[in-house]
Amino acid sequence: ENRIDAGVILCGVGCVSRARLRDASGVTVRSLDEPCEIVSMTGTVSAARCHVHLALSREDLSTLGGHLMEGCIINTTCELVLGILDGWRFGVEQDARTGYDEIVFQEV
């Protein structure tokens, strides 16, 4: 919406009532339908792609995390602080070795 060419998440806190996270296998997506605190959020943001990891704390204070997937629902708030990297653009290139679209840093 804001056409960010290159940004980083400096801080993210808040809470969710539903979370969807992918684990390190890159395949398994899990949903949590329970209130959780966002205790950490980090990643890169651009018009080309977003790559965000999220750490959550459950009511029993156990912590879990993973790759943020579409479908999370903010409960009351999500305070997100972005740093915009002027003069840079994040692009995407397919990595033949991993099979994933990987970030590419481009000076503009």
Salt bridges, closest charged atoms under 4 A:
ASP23 OD2 - ARG30 NH2 3.81
ASP33 OD1 - ARG18 NE 2.79
GLU34 OE2 - ARG58 NE 3.08
